[in-house]
Amino acid sequence: MLDLLLCIISSVAIVLVFRAFEKYNIDNLLAITVNYFTAGFIGLIVRGHVNDFETIPQKEWFFAALLLGSLFIFLFNILAVSARKIGVSVAAVAFKMGLVIPVVATGVLYPERNTFSFIKITGILLVLVAVTITSLKKKSPGFNPKMLFLPFILFLGSGFCDAYYEFTKEHYLPESDLELFNSSVFFVSGTFGVIILIINSLRGNIKISTSSIVGGLILGIPNFFSFYYLYKALNAPGIQSSVVFPVNSMSIVALSALLSVAIFREKLSRMNWLGIILAIIAIAMIAFG
C-alpha cells in the first residue's frame, strides 16, 4: 500500500505543477522536454548502473518504449493546456478516468483474474457521465468552449497508455528492467520534444527561459516516481490491477480537486462538483464491485 500511496502523491504533484506553470509564465513544451530527460536520468540513478544501456534496442519491450514515449509527450502537453485553460480538477478527472480502458482490457485479456459484475459495469458507464459533467464550465474570461475536446483526448489517451503499460508489464517487462524501461520511455519522449523545439526555433516560436528549465527539472521528479511506484503497486502480491488502477485514480481525482480549490482558488460549479463526486463513486464501484 505504501507504493500506491507514493504513486498517488507523485501523480497529484504532476497536475499541481502544471497548474503552477501559468503563474510563472513557463513554456509548456520546453519544461516538458526538460522534465522527460530529468525523469530518464533519475531512472538510471535509481537503477544504479548503465552498463547495459546499449542493449535497449534488443529488448523485447523496445517497441513499447518507443510507442509510449511518443504518446507521453503528446498527452503531457494536452494535460498542461487542460490544467491551464479548463482547470486542475477537470484535467485530473479526464486524465484518471481513462482507467476504464485498462480495467476493461485486463478483464477481456485475463478473465481469470478480473471479473465483471453488474456494479462494475455500471461504474464503467458512470465514468463517461462523470467526465462529461466535470468538463462543463460556465463561461468566463479566457474560457473557450472549443477546449472541451481536450478532456476526452486525455481520457482516451491516458487509458490506452495505462492498458498498454499493463500489457507490456505482463508479457515483456521483467522487474529487473523496470528503471531501464521507464528511462527509455522518458528519453524517447524527451527526444521528440527536442525535435519539436528545433522546429519551433527555426520558426522563431521558442523562448528559452531559466524558469521553464527549472520548472521542467521539478516536474521530472514526480513524473518518474508516479510510474515507478505504479509498477511497484501493480506487482505487489495479492492486489489485482483492476483494484490498483481505480483506487489510484479515485485518490488522485479527490486530492486534485481539493488542492486546486485550496491552493489555486479554482471556482468549481455545482455541476463540476457533481461530476467529481460521480467520478469517485464510479471508481469505487469499479474497484470493489
C-alpha positions in Angstrom: 0.0 0.0 0.0 2.9 2.3 0.6 3.9 2.1 -3.1 0.3 3.0 -4.1 0.3 6.0 -1.7 3.6 7.3 -3.1 2.2 6.9 -6.7 -0.9 8.9 -5.8 1.2 11.7 -4.2 3.5 11.9 -7.2 0.6 11.9 -9.7 -1.2 14.8 -7.8 2.1 16.7 -7.7 2.3 16.5 -11.6 -1.1 18.1 -12.1 -0.4 20.8 -9.5 3.0 21.7 -11.0 1.3 22.1 -14.4 -1.2 24.5 -12.9 1.7 26.5 -11.3 3.3 26.8 -14.8 0.7 29.5 -15.7 1.6 31.6 -12.6 5.3 31.7 -13.5 4.7 32.0 -17.3 6.5 28.8 -18.1 6.7 27.5 -21.6 5.0 24.1 -21.6 7.0 22.4 -24.4 10.4 23.4 -23.1 9.6 22.5 -19.5 8.0 19.1 -20.5 11.0 18.3 -22.6 13.4 19.0 -19.8 11.1 17.1 -17.5 11.5 13.9 -19.5 15.2 14.0 -19.6 15.2 14.6 -15.9 12.9 11.7 -15.3 15.1 9.5 -17.5 18.3 10.3 -15.7 16.6 9.7 -12.3 15.6 6.2 -13.6 19.3 5.5 -14.4 20.4 6.8 -11.0 17.8 4.6 -9.2 18.9 1.6 -11.4 22.5 2.2 -10.1 24.3 1.2 -13.3 24.0 1.9 -17.0 26.4 -0.7 -18.5 23.5 -2.4 -20.3 22.1 0.8 -21.8 23.4 -0.2 -25.3 21.3 -3.4 -25.2 18.0 -1.5 -25.2 17.2 -1.9 -28.9 17.4 -5.7 -28.4 15.0 -5.7 -25.5 11.5 -7.2 -26.1 9.9 -4.1 -24.7 11.8 -1.7 -27.0 8.8 -1.1 -29.3 6.6 -0.4 -26.3 9.1 2.2 -25.1 9.0 3.9 -28.5 5.2 4.0 -28.7 4.6 5.1 -25.1 7.4 7.7 -25.3 5.8 9.3 -28.4 2.4 9.3 -26.8 3.5 10.6 -23.4 4.9 13.9 -24.7 1.7 14.5 -26.7 -0.5 13.7 -23.7 1.6 15.7 -21.3 1.2 18.8 -23.5 -2.6 18.2 -23.6 -2.6 17.8 -19.8 -0.7 21.1 -19.4 -3.0 23.0 -21.6 -6.1 21.4 -20.0 -4.9 22.3 -16.5 -4.3 25.9 -17.5 -7.3 26.5 -19.7 -10.0 24.3 -18.1 -8.7 23.7 -14.6 -6.8 21.2 -12.5 -9.9 19.3 -11.4 -11.2 18.7 -14.9 -7.8 17.7 -16.2 -7.3 15.3 -13.3 -10.7 13.7 -13.7 -10.3 13.2 -17.5 -6.7 12.0 -17.2 -7.5 9.4 -14.5 -11.0 8.3 -15.8 -9.1 6.6 -18.5 -8.7 3.8 -16.0 -11.8 2.3 -17.6 -9.8 1.3 -20.6 -7.1 -0.8 -18.7 -9.8 -2.3 -16.4 -11.8 -3.4 -19.4 -8.7 -4.6 -21.3 -7.5 -6.7 -18.3 -10.9 -8.1 -17.9 -11.0 -9.2 -21.5 -7.4 -10.4 -21.7 -7.2 -12.0 -18.3 -10.8 -13.0 -17.3 -9.5 -15.5 -14.7 -8.1 -12.6 -12.7 -10.6 -9.9 -13.3 -14.4 -10.5 -13.3 -17.2 -8.1 -14.3 -20.2 -7.7 -12.1 -23.3 -5.5 -12.7 -21.9 -3.0 -10.2 -18.5 -2.8 -12.0 -20.2 -2.4 -15.4 -22.5 0.3 -14.0 -19.4 2.1 -12.7 -17.7 2.0 -16.1 -20.7 3.6 -17.7 -20.9 6.2 -14.9 -17.3 7.2 -15.7 -18.4 8.5 -19.1 -21.1 10.6 -17.4 -18.6 11.9 -14.8 -16.1 13.0 -17.4 -18.8 14.9 -19.4 -20.3 16.6 -16.4 -17.0 17.6 -14.9 -15.9 19.1 -18.2 -18.8 21.5 -18.3 -17.8 25.0 -17.3 -19.6 28.3 -17.1 -18.5 30.9 -19.5 -15.7 33.0 -18.0 -13.0 35.4 -19.3 -10.4 33.3 -21.3 -12.6 30.2 -21.4 -13.0 28.8 -24.9 -15.7 26.1 -25.4 -13.6 24.6 -28.1 -11.3 23.4 -25.4 -13.8 20.9 -24.1 -12.5 18.3 -26.5 -9.2 18.2 -24.5 -10.6 16.2 -21.6 -11.8 13.5 -24.0 -8.3 13.2 -25.6 -6.9 12.9 -22.1 -9.5 10.2 -21.3 -8.7 8.1 -24.3 -5.0 8.6 -24.5 -4.3 8.0 -20.8 -6.5 4.9 -20.8 -4.7 3.4 -23.8 -1.3 4.2 -22.2 -2.2 2.5 -18.9 -3.6 -0.5 -20.7 -0.6 -0.9 -22.9 1.8 -0.4 -20.0 0.0 -3.2 -18.1 0.2 -5.4 -21.2 3.9 -4.7 -21.6 4.5 -5.4 -17.9 2.6 -8.7 -18.1 4.3 -10.1 -21.2 7.6 -8.3 -21.9 8.9 -6.4 -18.9 10.9 -8.2 -16.2 11.0 -6.4 -12.8 14.8 -6.1 -13.2 14.3 -3.9 -16.3 11.8 -1.5 -14.6 14.0 1.5 -14.3 15.7 0.9 -17.6 12.3 0.7 -19.4 10.9 3.8 -17.7 14.1 5.7 -18.5 13.9 4.6 -22.1 10.3 5.8 -22.4 11.3 9.2 -20.9 14.3 9.6 -23.2 12.1 8.8 -26.2 9.6 11.5 -25.1 12.5 14.0 -24.5 13.9 13.3 -27.9 10.6 14.0 -29.6 10.4 17.2 -27.5 13.8 18.3 -28.7 12.8 17.7 -32.4 9.7 19.8 -31.9 11.7 22.5 -30.1 14.2 22.7 -33.0 11.3 23.0 -35.5 9.8 25.8 -33.4 13.1 27.6 -33.0 13.5 27.6 -36.8 10.1 29.3 -37.0 11.1 31.7 -34.2 8.4 30.4 -31.9 10.5 29.5 -28.8 11.8 31.4 -25.9 14.4 29.8 -23.7 14.0 30.9 -20.0 15.5 29.8 -16.8 12.1 29.4 -15.2 11.0 27.0 -17.9 14.1 24.8 -17.4 13.7 24.8 -13.6 10.0 24.0 -14.0 11.0 21.0 -16.1 13.5 19.8 -13.6 10.9 20.0 -10.8 8.3 18.3 -12.9 10.6 15.4 -13.8 10.9 14.2 -10.2 7.2 13.3 -9.5 6.8 12.2 -13.2 9.4 9.5 -12.7 8.2 8.3 -9.4 4.5 8.2 -10.4 5.4 5.5 -12.9 8.0 3.8 -10.7 5.6 3.3 -7.8 2.6 2.4 -10.1 4.6 -0.5 -11.4 5.6 -1.5 -7.9 2.0 -1.4 -6.7 0.9 -3.5 -9.7 3.4 -6.1 -8.8 2.5 -6.2 -5.1 1.3 -9.7 -4.1 -2.4 -10.1 -3.5 -3.6 -6.9 -5.2 -5.4 -7.0 -8.6 -4.7 -4.4 -11.2 -8.4 -3.9 -11.5 -8.2 -2.5 -8.0 -4.9 -0.7 -8.2 -6.0 1.5 -11.2 -9.3 2.6 -9.7 -8.1 3.3 -6.2 -5.1 5.2 -7.6 -7.4 7.3 -9.9 -10.1 7.9 -7.2 -7.5 9.3 -4.8 -5.9 11.5 -7.5 -9.2 12.9 -8.5 -10.3 13.7 -5.0 -6.9 15.2 -3.9 -6.5 17.2 -7.1 -10.0 18.8 -6.7 -9.4 19.7 -3.0 -5.9 21.1 -3.5 -6.9 23.0 -6.7 -9.5 24.8 -4.6 -7.3 25.3 -1.6 -4.1 26.4 -3.4 -5.2 28.0 -6.6 -8.7 29.1 -5.5 -10.3 27.4 -8.5 -14.0 28.0 -8.7 -16.0 24.9 -9.4 -19.7 25.0 -10.3 -22.2 22.6 -8.7 -22.1 20.6 -11.9 -18.3 20.3 -11.7 -18.6 19.1 -8.1 -21.3 16.6 -9.1 -19.0 15.3 -11.8 -16.2 14.8 -9.4 -18.4 13.1 -6.8 -19.8 10.8 -9.6 -16.2 10.1 -10.7 -15.2 9.0 -7.2 -18.4 6.8 -6.8 -17.7 5.3 -10.3 -14.1 4.4 -9.4 -15.3 2.8 -6.1 -17.8 0.8 -8.0 -15.2 -0.4 -10.4 -12.7 -1.2 -7.7 -15.0 -3.1 -5.3 -17.9 -4.1 -7.4 
